[in-house]
Amino acid sequence: MVKKIVIPILIIVLISTSNTFGADIIYRLTHGDQYALVLATVEDVNENYIKVNVDKTLQGKKIEKVIKIFNDKDNFYWYKPKKGDYLVASIDRYKSNYKLKWGVFKVSSLDYKTLNIVESSLSSKDNVMFNFYINSGCRINNFYLEDGKVFIKDKNQKKIEIYPEFSKDIHINNNETLSIEKAYEDKGYNFLVIGIVILSFIVLLYSNRKKFYDR
């Protein structure tokens, strides 16, 4: 009886854990899970926010020309923006301003069709997908993975490989990539520990209940 209860719970815990730290940020970035995705130039930086001049709203709701993007302990900048940097920012509405959602990404120019991401907290694979998504005007997001490669399909359903084939000009800050991967590993580990504690408590509770009825 204990096994019948414990095994399903353990499966649920493991699935929810893997979903959490494998949390598909690239899917969220490329499928509109934010108020807006903007292409902008950094005007000012302080410890609470960055002030940017918005060149283009790539996806989402139309954004004002000059905005402040606030950060907090949960959503913080994975690279340190500097005045004059070009960046793409995933943002949510925050009071009369905006707050960071899925990250800020330093880019090479304000031309969305040709820009490259030059500093990113994404994995190399996700970085290529996000770069491709931006270059397409945020229209192409039908990516799929096969044998460690990333493909899209054209209008004739022909497979086009975009990773690693198209990734030569896209540069990644490897230290930042390691940082975000470590953060998600830690978050996943915490969920696993919580799951084990809950599971142990259920087993203990059931055992004590069984002893009570066996007396």
NUGULUM-305055 format. One record per atom (N, C-alpha, C): atom name; y negated, x negated, z. Coordinates in steps of 0.05 Angstrom, whole numbers, plus 32768, in hexadecimal, padded with zeros to 4 digits. Layout:
R,CA,Y,X,Z
...
//
This chain:
R,N,8018,7FF0,8000
R,CA,8000,8000,8000
R,C,7FE7,7FEF,8000
R,N,7FE7,7FDA,8011
R,CA,7FD0,7FC8,8012
R,C,7FCB,7FBC,7FF6
R,N,7FE0,7FB3,7FE8
R,CA,7FDD,7FA7,7FCE
R,C,7FD0,7FBB,7FBA
R,N,7FD8,7FD4,7FBC
R,CA,7FCD,7FE9,7FAA
R,C,7FAF,7FEC,7FAE
R,N,7FA6,7FE8,7FC6
R,CA,7F89,7FEA,7FCC
R,C,7F7A,7FD0,7FC5
R,N,7F86,7FBA,7FCD
R,CA,7F78,7FA0,7FCB
R,C,7F75,7F97,7FAE
R,N,7F8A,7F99,7F9E
R,CA,7F89,7F8E,7F83
R,C,7F73,7F9B,7F72
R,N,7F71,7FB6,7F71
R,CA,7F5B,7FC2,7F61
R,C,7F40,7FB9,7F6A
R,N,7F3C,7FB7,7F85
R,CA,7F22,7FAF,7F90
R,C,7F1C,7F92,7F87
R,N,7F30,7F81,7F89
R,CA,7F2C,7F65,7F81
R,C,7F25,7F63,7F64
R,N,7F31,7F73,7F53
R,CA,7F2B,7F73,7F36
R,C,7F0E,7F7B,7F32
R,N,7F06,7F90,7F3F
R,CA,7EEA,7F9A,7F3D
R,C,7ED6,7F85,7F45
R,N,7EDC,7F77,7F5C
R,CA,7ECA,7F62,7F66
R,C,7EC7,7F4C,7F51
R,N,7EDE,7F43,7F46
R,CA,7EDD,7F2D,7F33
R,C,7ECF,7F34,7F1A
R,N,7ED3,7F4D,7F10
R,CA,7EC5,7F56,7EF8
R,C,7EA7,7F57,7EFC
R,N,7E9F,7F63,7F13
R,CA,7E82,7F66,7F18
R,C,7E75,7F4B,7F1C
R,N,7E84,7F38,7F28
R,CA,7E79,7F1D,7F2B
R,C,7E75,7F0F,7F11
R,N,7E89,7F10,7EFF
R,CA,7E86,7F03,7EE5
R,C,7E70,7F10,7ED5
R,N,7E6D,7F2A,7ED8
R,CA,7E57,7F37,7EC9
R,C,7E3C,7F2F,7ED3
R,N,7E3A,7F29,7EED
R,CA,7E21,7F22,7EF9
R,C,7E18,7F07,7EF0
R,N,7E28,7EF1,7EF5
R,CA,7E1E,7ED7,7EEE
R,C,7E22,7ED0,7ED1
R,N,7E30,7EE1,7EC2
R,CA,7E30,7EDE,7EA6
R,C,7E1C,7EF0,7E99
R,N,7E09,7EF9,7EAA
R,CA,7DF6,7F0E,7EA3
R,C,7DE8,7F09,7E89
R,N,7DEE,7F17,7E75
R,CA,7DE6,7F12,7E5A
R,C,7DC8,7F13,7E56
R,N,7DBA,7EFE,7E5E
R,CA,7D9D,7EFD,7E5B
R,C,7D96,7EFE,7E3D
R,N,7DA5,7EF1,7E2C
R,CA,7D9E,7EF1,7E10
R,C,7DA0,7F0D,7E04
R,N,7DB3,7F1D,7E0E
R,CA,7DB5,7F39,7E04
R,C,7D9C,7F49,7E0E
R,N,7D94,7F44,7E26
R,CA,7D7D,7F52,7E31
R,C,7D64,7F4A,7E22
R,N,7D61,7F30,7E1C
R,CA,7D49,7F27,7E0E
R,C,7D47,7F32,7DF2
R,N,7D5E,7F35,7DE5
R,CA,7D5E,7F3E,7DC9
R,C,7D63,7F5C,7DC5
R,N,7D65,7F6B,7DDB
R,CA,7D6A,7F87,7DD8
R,C,7D55,7F98,7DE8
R,N,7D3E,7F8C,7DEC
R,CA,7D28,7F9C,7DF7
R,C,7D28,7FA2,7E15
R,N,7D37,7F92,7E25
R,CA,7D38,7F97,7E42
R,C,7D20,7F89,7E50
R,N,7D08,7F91,7E47
R,CA,7CEF,7F86,7E52
R,C,7CD8,7F98,7E49
R,N,7CC2,7F97,7E56
R,CA,7CAB,7FA7,7E4D
R,C,7CA1,7F9D,7E32
R,N,7CA1,7F82,7E2F
R,CA,7C98,7F76,7E16
R,C,7CA1,7F59,7E14
R,N,7CA3,7F4F,7DFC
R,CA,7CA8,7F33,7DF6
R,C,7C8F,7F2A,7DE6
R,N,7C81,7F16,7DF2
R,CA,7C68,7F0E,7DE5
R,C,7C67,7EF1,7DDE
R,N,7C58,7EEB,7DC9
R,CA,7C53,7ED0,7DC0
R,C,7C36,7ECA,7DC7
R,N,7C32,7EB4,7DD7
R,CA,7C18,7EB0,7DE3
R,C,7C11,7E92,7DE6
R,N,7BF7,7E8D,7DEC
R,CA,7BEE,7E73,7DF3
R,C,7BE5,7E73,7E11
R,N,7BED,7E5E,7E20
R,CA,7BE6,7E5D,7E3C
R,C,7BC9,7E55,7E3F
R,N,7BBA,7E65,7E4F
R,CA,7B9E,7E5F,7E54
R,C,7B99,7E53,7E6F
R,N,7BA9,7E5C,7E82
R,CA,7BA6,7E52,7E9E
R,C,7BC0,7E54,7EAD
R,N,7BC4,7E42,7EC0
R,CA,7BDD,7E42,7ED0
R,C,7BD6,7E3E,7EED
R,N,7BE2,7E4F,7EFF
R,CA,7BE0,7E49,7F1B
R,C,7BFB,7E51,7F28
R,N,7BFD,7E4F,7F42
R,CA,7C17,7E53,7F4F
R,C,7C21,7E70,7F4E
R,N,7C0F,7E83,7F49
R,CA,7C16,7E9F,7F49
R,C,7C1B,7EAB,7F2E
R,N,7C0D,7EA1,7F1A
R,CA,7C0F,7EAD,7EFF
R,C,7C06,7E99,7EEA
R,N,7C0C,7EA1,7ED1
R,CA,7C01,7E92,7EBA
R,C,7BF0,7EA7,7EAB
R,N,7BD9,7E9D,7EA2
R,CA,7BC7,7EAE,7E92
R,C,7BCB,7EA6,7E75
R,N,7BD1,7EBA,7E64
R,CA,7BD7,7EB3,7E48
R,C,7BC6,7EC4,7E35
R,N,7BC2,7EB9,7E1D
R,CA,7BB5,7EC7,7E07
R,C,7BCB,7ED0,7DF4
R,N,7BCF,7EEA,7DF2
R,CA,7BE5,7EF4,7DE2
R,C,7BDE,7EF4,7DC5
R,N,7BEE,7EE6,7DB5
R,CA,7BEA,7EE5,7D98
R,C,7BF9,7EFC,7D8B
R,N,7C11,7F03,7D95
R,CA,7C21,7F18,7D88
R,C,7C34,7F24,7D9C
R,N,7C36,7F3E,7D9C
R,CA,7C4C,7F4C,7DAA
R,C,7C64,7F4C,7D98
R,N,7C78,7F3D,7D9E
R,CA,7C90,7F3B,7D8D
R,C,7CA2,7F53,7D8F
R,N,7CA4,7F5E,7DA7
R,CA,7CB5,7F75,7DAB
R,C,7CAB,7F84,7DC4
R,N,7CAE,7F9F,7DC3
R,CA,7CA6,7FAE,7DDA
R,C,7C8B,7FBB,7DD7
R,N,7C7E,7FC1,7DED
R,CA,7C64,7FCF,7DED
R,C,7C4E,7FBB,7DE6
R,N,7C3A,7FC6,7DD9
R,CA,7C23,7FB5,7DD1
R,C,7C15,7FAB,7DEA
R,N,7C0F,7F91,7DEA
R,CA,7C03,7F84,7E02
R,C,7BE6,7F7C,7DFC
R,N,7BD5,7F7D,7E11
R,CA,7BB9,7F74,7E0E
R,C,7BB7,7F57,7E05
R,N,7B9F,7F50,7DFD
R,CA,7B9B,7F34,7DF2
R,C,7B9E,7F1F,7E08
R,N,7B93,7F24,7E1F
R,CA,7B95,7F10,7E35
R,C,7BA2,7F1D,7E4D
R,N,7BB8,7F11,7E57
R,CA,7BC6,7F1C,7E6E
R,C,7BCE,7F06,7E82
R,N,7BD5,7F0F,7E9A
R,CA,7BE0,7EFD,7EAE
R,C,7BFE,7F04,7EB2
R,N,7C0E,7EEF,7EB3
R,CA,7C2B,7EF3,7EB7
R,C,7C32,7EE8,7ED2
R,N,7C38,7EF9,7EE5
R,CA,7C3E,7EF1,7F01
R,C,7C5C,7EE9,7F03
R,N,7C62,7ED8,7F16
R,CA,7C7E,7ED1,7F1C
R,C,7C83,7ED4,7F39
R,N,7C9D,7ED3,7F41
R,CA,7CA4,7ED4,7F5D
R,C,7CBD,7EC4,7F62
R,N,7CC8,7EC5,7F7A
R,CA,7CDE,7EB4,7F81
R,C,7CF8,7EBB,7F72
R,N,7CFA,7ED3,7F68
R,CA,7D12,7EDB,7F59
R,C,7D0F,7ED6,7F3B
R,N,7CF7,7EDA,7F30
R,CA,7CF2,7ED5,7F14
R,C,7CDC,7EBF,7F12
R,N,7CE5,7EA7,7F0E
R,CA,7CD1,7E91,7F0D
R,C,7CD4,7E83,7EF2
R,N,7CBF,7E73,7EEC
R,CA,7CBE,7E64,7ED2
R,C,7CD2,7E4E,7ED2
R,N,7CE3,7E4D,7EBE
R,CA,7CF8,7E38,7EBC
R,C,7CED,7E1E,7EB0
R,N,7CD5,7E20,7EA4
R,CA,7CC7,7E08,7E9D
R,C,7CAA,7E0C,7EA7
R,N,7C9B,7DF6,7EAB
R,CA,7C80,7DF8,7EB6
R,C,7C6C,7DFB,7E9F
R,N,7C62,7E13,7E9A
R,CA,7C4E,7E17,7E85
R,C,7C35,7E07,7E8A
R,N,7C29,7DFD,7E75
R,CA,7C10,7DEE,7E77
R,C,7BFB,7DFB,7E65
R,N,7BE2,7DF7,7E6B
R,CA,7BCD,7E01,7E5B
R,C,7BD0,7DF7,7E3E
R,N,7BCE,7E0A,7E2B
R,CA,7BD1,7E03,7E0F
R,C,7BED,7E06,7E04
R,N,7C00,7E0A,7E15
R,CA,7C1C,7E0E,7E0C
R,C,7C1E,7E29,7DFC
R,N,7C2F,7E28,7DE8
R,CA,7C37,7E41,7DDB
R,C,7C51,7E4A,7DE8
R,N,7C53,7E64,7DED
R,CA,7C6C,7E6D,7DF9
R,C,7C72,7E8A,7DF1
R,N,7C8C,7E90,7DF4
R,CA,7C96,7EAC,7DF2
R,C,7C9D,7EB4,7E0E
R,N,7C93,7ECB,7E17
R,CA,7C98,7ED5,7E32
R,C,7CA4,7EF1,7E32
R,N,7CB9,7EF4,7E42
R,CA,7CC5,7F0E,7E47
R,C,7CB8,7F19,7E60
R,N,7CAA,7F30,7E5E
R,CA,7C9A,7F3A,7E74
R,C,7CA0,7F58,7E7A
R,N,7C9A,7F5F,7E93
R,CA,7C9A,7F7B,7E9C
R,C,7C7E,7F82,7EA6
R,N,7C78,7F9C,7EA6
R,CA,7C5E,7FA5,7EB1
R,C,7C5E,7FA1,7ECF
R,N,7C47,7F98,7ED9
R,CA,7C44,7F92,7EF6
R,C,7C28,7F9A,7EFE
R,N,7C25,7FB2,7F0B
R,CA,7C0A,7FBC,7F13
R,C,7BF8,7FBD,7EFA
R,N,7BE2,7FAF,7EFB
R,CA,7BD0,7FAF,7EE4
R,C,7BD5,7F97,7ED2
R,N,7BE9,7F87,7EDA
R,CA,7BEF,7F6F,7ECA
R,C,7C0D,7F6F,7EC3
R,N,7C19,7F57,7EC2
R,CA,7C35,7F55,7EB9
R,C,7C44,7F41,7ECA
R,N,7C5E,7F43,7ECB
R,CA,7C6E,7F2F,7EDA
R,C,7C84,7F25,7EC7
R,N,7C8E,7F0E,7ECE
R,CA,7CA3,7F02,7EBF
R,C,7CBD,7F12,7EC0
R,N,7CCB,7F15,7EAA
R,CA,7CE4,7F24,7EAA
R,C,7CFB,7F11,7EA5
R,N,7D01,7F09,7E8C
R,CA,7D18,7EF8,7E86
R,C,7D11,7EDB,7E80
R,N,7CF7,7ED4,7E82
R,CA,7CF0,7EB8,7E7E
R,C,7CD9,7EB3,7E6C
R,N,7CCE,7E9B,7E6E
R,CA,7CBA,7E91,7E5B
R,C,7CC7,7E79,7E4C
R,N,7CC1,7E77,7E32
R,CA,7CCE,7E63,7E21
R,C,7CB8,7E55,7E11
R,N,7CB6,7E3B,7E15
R,CA,7CA2,7E2C,7E05
R,C,7CAB,7E2A,7DE8
R,N,7C97,7E30,7DD6
R,CA,7C9E,7E2F,7DB9
R,C,7C8B,7E1D,7DAB
R,N,7C92,7E16,7D92
R,CA,7C84,7E01,7D83
R,C,7C6A,7E0B,7D76
R,N,7C67,7E25,7D71
R,CA,7C4F,7E2F,7D64
R,C,7C4C,7E4D,7D69
R,N,7C37,7E59,7D5D
R,CA,7C32,7E75,7D5F
R,C,7C3C,7E85,7D47
R,N,7C4A,7E77,7D35
R,CA,7C55,7E84,7D1E
R,C,7C72,7E8C,7D25
R,N,7C75,7EA6,7D2A
R,CA,7C90,7EAF,7D34
R,C,7CA6,7EAB,7D20
R,N,7C9E,7EAA,7D06
R,CA,7CB3,7EA7,7CF1
R,C,7CBF,7E8B,7CEF
R,N,7CB0,7E77,7CF8
R,CA,7CB9,7E5B,7CF6
R,C,7CBA,7E4C,7D10
R,N,7CB1,7E57,7D26
R,CA,7CB0,7E49,7D3F
R,C,7CCC,7E41,7D49
R,N,7CCD,7E2C,7D59
R,CA,7CE5,7E24,7D67
R,C,7CE1,7E25,7D85
R,N,7CF5,7E2C,7D93
R,CA,7CF4,7E2B,7DB0
R,C,7CF8,7E0D,7DB8
R,N,7CE4,7E02,7DC7
R,CA,7CE6,7DE6,7DCD
R,C,7CED,7DE1,7DEB
R,N,7CE8,7DF5,7DFC
R,CA,7CF2,7DF3,7E18
R,C,7CFD,7E0E,7E20
R,N,7D16,7E0D,7E29
R,CA,7D24,7E26,7E2F
R,C,7D37,7E23,7E45
R,N,7D3B,7E39,7E54
R,CA,7D4F,7E39,7E6A
R,C,7D6A,7E45,7E60
R,N,7D6B,7E4C,7E47
R,CA,7D84,7E58,7E3C
R,C,7D98,7E43,7E35
R,N,7DB1,7E4A,7E32
R,CA,7DC5,7E38,7E27
R,C,7DBE,7E33,7E0A
R,N,7DC9,7E1E,7DFF
R,CA,7DC3,7E17,7DE3
R,C,7DCA,7E2E,7DD0
R,N,7DE0,7E3B,7DD5
R,CA,7DE9,7E51,7DC4
R,C,7DD6,7E69,7DC6
R,N,7DCF,7E70,7DDE
R,CA,7DBC,7E87,7DE2
R,C,7DA0,7E80,7DD7
R,N,7D99,7E66,7DDA
R,CA,7D7F,7E5D,7DD1
R,C,7D7C,7E61,7DB2
R,N,7D92,7E5B,7DA4
R,CA,7D92,7E5E,7D87
R,C,7D90,7E7C,7D80
R,N,7D9F,7E8D,7D8E
R,CA,7D9E,7EA9,7D88
R,C,7D82,7EB5,7D8D
R,N,7D75,7EAC,7DA4
R,CA,7D5B,7EB6,7DAA
R,C,7D46,7EAD,7D96
R,N,7D48,7E93,7D8E
R,CA,7D36,7E88,7D7A
R,C,7D39,7E97,7D5F
R,N,7D52,7E9C,7D58
R,CA,7D57,7EAB,7D3F
R,C,7D4B,7EC7,7D40
R,N,7D4F,7ED4,7D57
R,CA,7D44,7EEF,7D5C
R,C,7D26,7EF0,7D59
R,N,7D18,7EDC,7D65
R,CA,7CFB,7EDB,7D63
R,C,7CF3,7ED6,7D46
R,N,7CFF,7EC3,7D38
R,CA,7CF8,7EBC,7D1C
R,C,7CFC,7ED4,7D0A
R,N,7D0E,7EE6,7D11
R,CA,7D14,7EFE,7D00
R,C,7D00,7F14,7D05
R,N,7CEC,7F0F,7D17
R,CA,7CD9,7F24,7D1E
R,C,7CE5,7F38,7D32
R,N,7CF9,7F2E,7D41
R,CA,7D07,7F3E,7D55
R,C,7D16,7F56,7D48
R,N,7D20,7F51,7D31
R,CA,7D2F,7F66,7D23
R,C,7D4E,7F61,7D23
R,N,7D55,7F47,7D21
R,CA,7D72,7F40,7D20
R,C,7D7D,7F39,7D3B
R,N,7D8F,7F4A,7D45
R,CA,7D9C,7F44,7D5F
R,C,7DBA,7F4A,7D5F
R,N,7DC5,7F4C,7D47
R,CA,7DE2,7F53,7D44
R,C,7DF3,7F3A,7D45
R,N,7DEF,7F29,7D59
R,CA,7DFE,7F10,7D5C
R,C,7E1A,7F16,7D65
R,N,7E2D,7F06,7D5C
R,CA,7E48,7F07,7D68
R,C,7E54,7EEB,7D69
R,N,7E66,7EE7,7D7C
R,CA,7E71,7ECD,7D81
R,C,7E8E,7ECC,7D78
R,N,7E95,7EB4,7D6D
R,CA,7EB0,7EB0,7D64
R,C,7EB7,7E92,7D65
R,N,7ECB,7E8B,7D75
R,CA,7ED3,7E6F,7D77
R,C,7EBC,7E5C,7D7F
R,N,7EAB,7E65,7D91
R,CA,7E95,7E55,7D9A
R,C,7E7D,7E53,7D88
R,N,7E7E,7E62,7D72
R,CA,7E68,7E63,7D5E
R,C,7E5B,7E7E,7D60
R,N,7E42,7E7F,7D56
R,CA,7E33,7E98,7D56
R,C,7E2D,7E9F,7D38
R,N,7E32,7EB9,7D32
R,CA,7E2E,7EC3,7D17
R,C,7E1C,7EDC,7D17
R,N,7E10,7EE1,7D00
R,CA,7E05,7EFC,7CFB
R,C,7E11,7F05,7CE0
R,N,7E0D,7F1E,7CDA
R,CA,7E16,7F28,7CC0
R,C,7DFE,7F31,7CB0
R,N,7DFE,7F29,7C96
R,CA,7DE8,7F32,7C85
R,C,7DED,7F4F,7C7B
R,N,7DDC,7F59,7C6A
R,CA,7DDE,7F75,7C61
R,C,7DF8,7F7B,7C52
R,N,7E04,7F65,7C47
R,CA,7E1E,7F68,7C39
R,C,7E36,7F63,7C4B
R,N,7E30,7F61,7C66
R,CA,7E45,7F5C,7C7A
R,C,7E51,7F40,7C77
R,N,7E42,7F2E,7C6A
R,CA,7E4B,7F12,7C69
R,C,7E44,7F03,7C82
R,N,7E57,7EF4,7C8D
R,CA,7E52,7EE5,7CA6
R,C,7E3F,7ECD,7CA0
R,N,7E2B,7ECA,7CB1
R,CA,7E1A,7EB2,7CB0
R,C,7E1A,7EA5,7CCB
R,N,7E21,7E8B,7CCB
R,CA,7E23,7E7C,7CE4
R,C,7E07,7E72,7CEB
R,N,7DFE,7E78,7D04
R,CA,7DE4,7E6E,7D0D
R,C,7DE7,7E5A,7D24
R,N,7DFF,7E58,7D2F
R,CA,7E03,7E43,7D44
R,C,7E20,7E39,7D42
R,N,7E24,7E1E,7D42
R,CA,7E0F,7E09,7D45
R,C,7E01,7E02,7D2A
R,N,7E08,7E0F,7D15
R,CA,7DFE,7E07,7CFA
R,C,7DE0,7E06,7CF8
R,N,7DD2,7E1A,7D03
R,CA,7DB5,7E1C,7D00
R,C,7DA5,7E11,7D18
R,N,7DB2,7E02,7D2A
R,CA,7DA5,7DFB,7D43
R,C,7D99,7DE0,7D43
R,N,7D97,7DD2,7D2D
R,CA,7D8F,7DB6,7D2D
R,C,7D72,7DB2,7D36
R,N,7D60,7DC5,7D2F
R,CA,7D44,7DC2,7D35
R,C,7D3B,7DCF,7D4F
R,N,7D4E,7DDB,7D5D
R,CA,7D47,7DE8,7D76
R,C,7D4E,7DD6,7D8E
R,N,7D39,7DD0,7D9D
R,CA,7D3D,7DBD,7DB3
R,C,7D3D,7DCB,7DCD
R,N,7D4D,7DC1,7DDF
R,CA,7D50,7DCE,7DFA
R,C,7D4B,7DBA,7E10
R,N,7D3D,7DC2,7E24
R,CA,7D3A,7DB2,7E3C
R,C,7D54,7DB4,7E4C
R,N,7D65,7DA0,7E4A
R,CA,7D80,7DA1,7E56
R,C,7D7F,7DA4,7E74
R,N,7D6B,7D98,7E81
R,CA,7D69,7D9A,7E9E
R,C,7D64,7DB7,7EA6
R,N,7D53,7DC5,7E97
R,CA,7D4D,7DE1,7E9E
R,C,7D66,7DF2,7E98
R,N,7D74,7DEC,7E83
R,CA,7D8D,7DFA,7E7D
R,C,7DA1,7DF8,7E93
R,N,7DA4,7DDF,7E9D
R,CA,7DB6,7DDB,7EB4
R,C,7DAD,7DEA,7ECC
R,N,7D92,7DEC,7ED0
R,CA,7D88,7DFA,7EE7
R,C,7D8F,7E17,7EE7
R,N,7D8A,7E24,7ED0
R,CA,7D90,7E41,7ECF
R,C,7DAD,7E46,7ED1
R,N,7DBE,7E35,7EC4
R,CA,7DDB,7E39,7EC5
R,C,7DE4,7E36,7EE2
R,N,7DD9,7E23,7EF1
R,CA,7DE0,7E1E,7F0D
R,C,7DD7,7E36,7F1D
R,N,7DC0,7E41,7F17
R,CA,7DB6,7E58,7F26
R,C,7DC9,7E70,7F23
R,N,7DD2,7E75,7F0B
R,CA,7DE4,7E8B,7F07
R,C,7E00,7E86,7F13
R,N,7E08,7E6D,7F13
R,CA,7E21,7E66,7F20
R,C,7E1F,7E6C,7F3E
R,N,7E08,7E64,7F4A
R,CA,7E04,7E68,7F66
R,C,7E04,7E86,7F6C
R,N,7DF6,7E96,7F5B
R,CA,7DF4,7EB2,7F5F
R,C,7E10,7EBF,7F5D
R,N,7E1F,7EB5,7F4A
R,CA,7E3B,7EBF,7F46
R,C,7E4C,7EB9,7F5E
R,N,7E48,7EA0,7F69
R,CA,7E58,7E97,7F80
R,C,7E51,7EA9,7F98
R,N,7E38,7EB0,7F9B
R,CA,7E30,7EC1,7FB2
R,C,7E3D,7EDC,7FB0
R,N,7E3D,7EE7,7F98
R,CA,7E4A,7F01,7F94
R,C,7E68,7F00,7F9A
R,N,7E74,7EE9,7F92
R,CA,7E91,7EE6,7F97
R,C,7E97,7EE5,7FB5
R,N,7E86,7ED6,7FC4
R,CA,7E89,7ED4,7FE1
R,C,7E86,7EF0,7FED
R,N,7E72,7EFF,7FE5
R,CA,7E6D,7F1A,7FF0
R,C,7E85,7F2B,7FEA
R,N,7E90,7F29,7FD1
R,CA,7EA7,7F39,7FCA
R,C,7EBF,7F33,7FDB
R,N,7EC4,7F19,7FE0
R,CA,7EDB,7F11,7FF1
R,C,7ED8,7F1B,800E
R,N,7EBF,7F1A,8018
R,CA,7EBA,7F23,8033
R,C,7EBF,7F41,8035
R,N,7EB6,7F51,8021
R,CA,7EBB,7F6E,8021
R,C,7ED9,7F73,801F
R,N,7EE6,7F64,800D
R,CA,7F03,7F68,800A
R,C,7F12,7F62,8024
R,N,7F0A,7F4D,8031
R,CA,7F17,7F45,804B
R,C,7F13,7F5B,8060
R,N,7EFB,7F66,8060
R,CA,7EF5,7F7B,8073
R,C,7F06,7F93,806E
R,N,7F09,7F9B,8055
R,CA,7F1A,7FB2,804E
R,C,7F37,7FAE,8056
R,N,7F41,7F96,8051
R,CA,7F5D,7F90,8058
R,C,7F60,7F91,8076
R,N,7F4D,7F85,8085
R,CA,7F4E,7F85,80A3
R,C,7F4D,7FA2,80AD
R,N,7F3B,7FB2,80A2
R,CA,7F38,7FCD,80AA
R,C,7F52,7FDD,80A6
R,N,7F5E,7FD9,808F
R,CA,7F77,7FE7,8088
R,C,7F8D,7FDE,809B
R,N,7F8F,7FC4,80A1
R,CA,7FA4,7FB9,80B2
R,C,7FA1,7FC5,80CE
R,N,7F89,7FC6,80D9
R,CA,7F84,7FD1,80F4
R,C,7F8B,7FEF,80F4
R,N,7F84,7FFD,80DF
R,CA,7F8A,8019,80DD
R,C,7FA8,801E,80DD
R,N,7FB7,800C,80CE
R,CA,7FD4,800F,80CD
R,C,7FE1,800A,80E8
R,N,7FD6,7FF5,80F6
R,CA,7FE1,7FEF,8111
R,C,7FDC,8006,8124
R,N,7FC5,8013,8121
R,CA,7FBF,802A,8133
R,C,7FD3,8040,812F
R,N,7FD9,8047,8116
R,CA,7FEB,805D,8110
R,C,8008,8055,8115
R,N,800F,803C,8115
R,CA,802A,8033,811B
R,C,8031,8033,8138
R,N,801C,8035,8149
R,CA,8022,8034,8166
R,C,802F,804E,8170
//
